[in-house]
Amino acid sequence: MTTTTEKVRQLAPHWGVMFALMLALLAVVERFVGEMPFWGSLLLVSVVAFGYPAVVRSLGVEPAVWRRG
């Protein structure tokens, strides 16, 4: 069984990358499209939040706590 400290240690880099990716995408969209409404921003953040784990798993660089079985 993995301790909470070990889980956080494994997940912290992914949280950081996901947060930076969300901010970068929001900045790029606002730069080229203009100010986005709240719901548009929420949709973009949700796509990153739910899509990032799938992309990381498909690349084979997921943390051990995300591995199934």
N, CA, C and O of each residue as an XYZ file, in Angstrom:
276
protein
N       0.837     -1.174      0.000
C       0.000      0.000      0.000
C       0.889      1.247      0.000
O       1.902      1.298      0.698
N       0.506      2.228     -0.772
C       1.278      3.451     -0.915
C       0.834      4.471      0.133
O      -0.360      4.692      0.339
N       1.817      5.087      0.789
C       1.496      6.094      1.798
C       1.034      7.390      1.120
O       1.290      7.616     -0.062
N       0.369      8.207      1.877
C      -0.108      9.490      1.351
C       1.059     10.358      0.903
O       0.980     11.021     -0.131
N       2.131     10.359      1.667
C       3.312     11.149      1.308
C       3.881     10.700     -0.032
O       4.263     11.531     -0.855
N       3.937      9.402     -0.252
C       4.454      8.871     -1.514
C       3.526      9.223     -2.678
O       3.995      9.537     -3.772
N       2.228      9.173     -2.448
C       1.273      9.556     -3.496
C       1.459     11.016     -3.888
O       1.497     11.345     -5.074
N       1.576     11.884     -2.899
C       1.764     13.308     -3.179
C       3.083     13.526     -3.912
O       3.140     14.324     -4.846
N       4.142     12.830     -3.505
C       5.438     12.957     -4.163
C       5.360     12.561     -5.632
O       5.988     13.196     -6.480
N       4.602     11.525     -5.935
C       4.449     11.076     -7.320
C       3.550     12.007     -8.141
O       3.789     12.219     -9.329
N       2.525     12.553     -7.504
C       1.541     13.350     -8.237
C       1.884     14.833     -8.351
O       1.400     15.500     -9.266
N       2.697     15.361     -7.457
C       3.000     16.796     -7.443
C       3.533     17.308     -8.784
O       3.075     18.354     -9.243
N       4.475     16.622     -9.432
C       4.938     17.122    -10.734
C       3.821     17.170    -11.782
O       3.780     18.085    -12.605
N       2.932     16.204    -11.753
C       1.820     16.179    -12.712
C       0.825     17.295    -12.422
O       0.283     17.898    -13.349
N       0.582     17.572    -11.155
C      -0.292     18.693    -10.807
C       0.300     19.996    -11.315
O      -0.410     20.846    -11.853
N       1.611     20.147    -11.138
C       2.285     21.358    -11.606
C       2.205     21.528    -13.111
O       1.928     22.623    -13.601
N       2.446     20.445    -13.849
C       2.374     20.498    -15.311
C       0.949     20.805    -15.757
O       0.743     21.617    -16.659
N      -0.017     20.172    -15.142
C      -1.413     20.398    -15.511
C      -1.813     21.856    -15.245
O      -2.490     22.473    -16.068
N      -1.405     22.395    -14.120
C      -1.726     23.776    -13.779
C      -1.077     24.737    -14.781
O      -1.719     25.674    -15.255
N       0.186     24.500    -15.094
C       0.890     25.360    -16.060
C       0.253     25.252    -17.445
O       0.124     26.254    -18.148
N      -0.139     24.057    -17.835
C      -0.789     23.858    -19.131
C      -2.120     24.599    -19.193
O      -2.440     25.216    -20.209
N      -2.892     24.544    -18.121
C      -4.169     25.267    -18.078
C      -3.954     26.764    -18.226
O      -4.642     27.419    -19.009
N      -2.999     27.308    -17.477
C      -2.732     28.746    -17.552
C      -2.226     29.147    -18.942
O      -2.634     30.175    -19.483
N      -1.340     28.335    -19.514
C      -0.804     28.648    -20.837
C      -1.902     28.623    -21.901
O      -1.965     29.515    -22.746
N      -2.763     27.609    -21.863
C      -3.846     27.542    -22.847
C      -4.824     28.699    -22.692
O      -5.284     29.261    -23.687
N      -5.143     29.056    -21.463
C      -6.026     30.203    -21.244
C      -5.399     31.488    -21.785
O      -6.088     32.317    -22.379
N      -4.093     31.649    -21.577
C      -3.407     32.846    -22.066
C      -3.384     32.886    -23.594
O      -3.598     33.940    -24.194
N      -3.124     31.740    -24.218
C      -3.082     31.679    -25.690
C      -4.464     31.972    -26.274
O      -4.588     32.741    -27.227
N      -5.486     31.368    -25.711
C      -6.840     31.588    -26.213
C      -7.229     33.058    -26.043
O      -7.785     33.658    -26.963
N      -6.948     33.634    -24.894
C      -7.289     35.048    -24.686
C      -6.495     35.955    -25.616
O      -6.988     37.002    -26.035
N      -5.287     35.562    -25.935
C      -4.445     36.373    -26.831
C      -5.012     36.404    -28.247
O      -5.035     37.455    -28.888
N      -5.471     35.243    -28.735
C      -5.923     35.157    -30.124
C      -7.425     35.342    -30.301
O      -7.865     35.825    -31.345
N      -8.211     34.972    -29.311
C      -9.671     35.045    -29.428
C     -10.219     36.274    -28.713
O     -11.255     36.816    -29.098
N      -9.530     36.701    -27.692
C     -10.041     37.783    -26.859
C     -10.533     37.217    -25.546
O     -10.373     36.029    -25.265
N     -11.129     38.075    -24.751
C     -11.596     37.641    -23.439
C     -12.654     36.552    -23.578
O     -13.602     36.669    -24.355
N     -12.463     35.495    -22.804
C     -13.396     34.375    -22.840
C     -14.374     34.484    -21.677
O     -14.003     34.941    -20.596
N     -15.617     34.070    -21.890
C     -16.561     34.049    -20.768
C     -16.170     32.951    -19.766
O     -15.394     32.047    -20.077
N     -16.720     33.060    -18.586
C     -16.416     32.099    -17.523
C     -16.630     30.660    -17.971
O     -15.778     29.806    -17.723
N     -17.749     30.377    -18.624
C     -18.074     29.000    -19.012
C     -17.097     28.467    -20.042
O     -16.802     27.272    -20.048
N     -16.590     29.326    -20.913
C     -15.576     28.900    -21.874
C     -14.275     28.533    -21.183
O     -13.634     27.539    -21.523
N     -13.892     29.348    -20.209
C     -12.679     29.055    -19.432
C     -12.846     27.761    -18.646
O     -11.936     26.933    -18.592
N     -14.009     27.596    -18.041
C     -14.277     26.374    -17.276
C     -14.225     25.143    -18.177
O     -13.712     24.099    -17.773
N     -14.749     25.259    -19.383
C     -14.707     24.144    -20.325
C     -13.263     23.801    -20.700
O     -12.896     22.626    -20.733
N     -12.450     24.807    -20.978
C     -11.053     24.576    -21.332
C     -10.286     23.917    -20.189
O      -9.521     22.977    -20.407
N     -10.491     24.408    -18.985
C      -9.829     23.830    -17.814
C     -10.296     22.388    -17.597
O      -9.488     21.526    -17.250
N     -11.575     22.119    -17.793
C     -12.104     20.758    -17.622
C     -11.517     19.802    -18.652
O     -11.194     18.659    -18.328
N     -11.381     20.264    -19.887
C     -10.793     19.415    -20.937
C      -9.362     19.033    -20.557
O      -8.969     17.876    -20.699
N      -8.597     19.992    -20.080
C      -7.219     19.702    -19.671
C      -7.214     18.763    -18.468
O      -6.461     17.789    -18.443
N      -8.044     19.049    -17.478
C      -8.052     18.249    -16.254
C      -8.433     16.795    -16.511
O      -7.868     15.891    -15.896
N      -9.386     16.560    -17.413
C      -9.805     15.184    -17.689
C      -8.986     14.545    -18.803
O      -8.859     13.321    -18.847
N      -8.434     15.344    -19.694
C      -7.662     14.806    -20.802
C      -6.213     14.515    -20.464
O      -5.623     13.589    -21.021
N      -5.633     15.288    -19.565
C      -4.221     15.118    -19.214
C      -3.906     13.693    -18.740
O      -2.958     13.095    -19.251
N      -4.652     13.124    -17.792
C      -4.329     11.754    -17.353
C      -4.377     10.735    -18.501
O      -3.551      9.824    -18.548
N      -5.323     10.879    -19.411
C      -5.415      9.945    -20.532
C      -4.199     10.062    -21.443
O      -3.663      9.056    -21.906
N      -3.767     11.292    -21.695
C      -2.586     11.499    -22.550
C      -1.339     10.958    -21.862
O      -0.516     10.303    -22.501
N      -1.192     11.224    -20.575
C      -0.018     10.752    -19.835
C       0.027      9.224    -19.820
O       1.092      8.629    -19.985
N      -1.130      8.595    -19.623
C      -1.166      7.118    -19.649
C      -0.814      6.575    -21.024
O      -0.089      5.587    -21.130
N      -1.318      7.210    -22.079
C      -1.033      6.716    -23.432
C       0.443      6.880    -23.790
O       0.972      6.113    -24.595
N       1.109      7.869    -23.203
C       2.546      8.053    -23.429
C       3.391      7.136    -22.543
O       4.596      6.993    -22.755
N       2.755      6.522    -21.556
C       3.455      5.583    -20.680
C       4.295      6.248    -19.594
O       5.228      5.634    -19.077
N       3.979      7.486    -19.241
C       4.744      8.181    -18.209
C       3.891      8.497    -16.975
O       4.186      9.431    -16.231
N       2.846      7.720    -16.771
C       1.972      7.951    -15.622
C       2.678      7.530    -14.337
O       3.520      6.633    -14.351
N       2.333      8.178    -13.231
C       2.900      7.773    -11.955
C       2.360      6.404    -11.538
O       1.297      5.983    -11.993
N       3.082      5.733    -10.692
C       2.696      4.381    -10.255
C       1.318      4.347     -9.610
O       0.612      3.347     -9.741
N       0.918      5.398     -8.922
C      -0.389      5.403     -8.254
C      -1.547      5.450     -9.259
O      -2.687      5.165     -8.892
N      -1.273      5.804    -10.514
C      -2.312      5.814    -11.547
C      -2.425      4.480    -12.276
O      -3.382      4.263    -13.020
N      -1.474      3.595    -12.076
C      -1.487      2.314    -12.788
C      -2.565      1.416    -12.217
O      -2.760      1.340    -11.004
N      -3.257      0.740    -13.114
C      -4.338     -0.155    -12.701
C      -3.806     -1.571    -12.550
O      -2.944     -2.018    -13.307
N      -4.333     -2.252    -11.571
C      -4.021     -3.667    -11.417
C      -2.750     -3.882    -10.777
O      -2.346     -5.028    -10.577
